[in-house]
Amino acid sequence: MDDEIRKQNELKKAYLQQYRLAKIKCIHIRDEIEQLRDAKMFPSLLLNDMPHSHNITDLSGYAAKIDTEIGKLQRSRLNAINLYTEISNKINCVSNGNEREILRMRYLDIMCWNEIAHKMHYSIRQTTRIHGNALLHFKL
């Protein structure tokens, strides 16, 4: 395998590995949004341990800041969802069924080579060879 193909395959692997990171990011953002919504609904839970000004009667500024943060997080989450959807769609475009399935198991299901080989009823060597061909056929 020449250097140019090797470099292209490394770029493709790095791209495909972003799927896992994007999925994890979505989960973390969802949890953070939930915490902010709770903080907005029950501000006294967060403010109890903080120094108070006894003149606080209007929490609209506090609620507006939370809404702004939730909006930023929702946009970030949407970007992550778009990325992992794009990666999944590109894997689905690989025409060879075995190659497509190995890419799905490796990058979407985050399976190790032993698990993939066992599930596909191939040796690990055959599995990694098919993976190599799949990377050649995968379009960035």
WOJO-V600272 format. One record per backbone hydrogen bond with DSSP energy under -1.0 kcal/mol. NH is the residue of the N-H (numbers start at 1). CO is the residue of the C=O. E is the energy in kcal/mol with one decimal. If there is no record, write none. Layout:
nh = (NH;NH)
co = (CO;CO)
e = (E;E)
This chain:
nh = (6;7;8;9;10;11;12;13;14;15;16;17;18;19;21;22;23;24;25;26;27;28;29;30;31;32;33;34;35;36;37;38;39;40;41;42;45;47;48;50;56;63;64;65;66;67;68;69;70;71;72;73;74;75;76;77;78;79;80;81;82;83;84;85;86;87;88;89;90;91;92;94;100;101;102;103;104;105;106;107;108;109;111;116;117;118;119;120;122;127;128;129;130;131;132;133;134;135;136;137;138)
co = (2;3;4;5;6;7;8;9;10;11;12;13;15;16;17;18;19;20;21;22;23;24;25;26;27;28;29;30;31;32;33;34;35;36;37;38;42;43;44;47;53;59;60;61;62;63;64;65;66;67;68;69;70;71;72;73;74;75;76;77;78;79;80;81;82;83;84;85;86;87;88;91;96;97;98;99;100;101;102;103;104;104;105;112;113;114;115;116;117;123;124;125;126;127;128;129;130;131;132;133;134)
e = (-2.1;-2.6;-2.3;-2.7;-2.1;-2.1;-2.3;-2.5;-2.4;-2.3;-2.8;-2.4;-1.2;-1.5;-1.1;-2.7;-2.3;-2.3;-2.5;-2.1;-1.7;-2.3;-2.7;-2.5;-2.1;-2.3;-2.8;-2.1;-2.1;-2.3;-2.5;-2.2;-2.4;-2.1;-2.3;-2.7;-1.5;-2.1;-1.4;-1.1;-1.8;-2.6;-2.5;-2.1;-2.0;-2.5;-2.2;-2.3;-2.7;-2.3;-2.1;-2.5;-2.6;-2.0;-2.2;-2.7;-2.3;-2.0;-1.9;-2.6;-2.7;-2.1;-2.6;-2.2;-2.3;-2.4;-2.1;-2.6;-2.3;-2.2;-2.0;-1.7;-2.8;-2.6;-2.3;-2.3;-2.5;-2.7;-2.5;-2.7;-1.9;-2.3;-2.6;-2.3;-2.9;-2.4;-2.5;-2.6;-2.3;-2.4;-2.8;-1.8;-2.5;-2.3;-2.2;-2.0;-2.6;-2.4;-1.6;-1.8;-1.4)
